[in-house]
Amino acid sequence: MLDGVNRFGTTSDMVIQEVDLNGEKKLLAIDSKGLYLTEQSRVDKKQADVNRYGVDRQGIWDLLEENGFATVDIFEENKHRIKTVTAGKSKMINPLKASKRAMK
């Protein structure tokens, strides 16, 4: 994991709420691509969550809206939960290019 961010799995701080869809309990979660549904057995595991990266997000949004969820509002209210992955603490500088810039 980079900077404490799980790039492919689901962590508990990504979970918004439990939802009941057609009698099936799911967890509504959020990441930088939007809302998705997963199961409790996938949360806080050190493995990829297929429910996060292997699903049609638009289909999930449509399903949620069909079941009375205001997806845009839910996303806006919970986007503070989204963590981003950074490559490093500072941008690497190419000393050759930097020296050429200084000459101009």
Summary of the structure (lengths in Angstrom):
residues: 104
radius of gyration: 18.8
end to end distance: 40.7
largest distance: 68.6
contacts: 237
relative contact order: 0.18
helix: 38%
strand: 23%
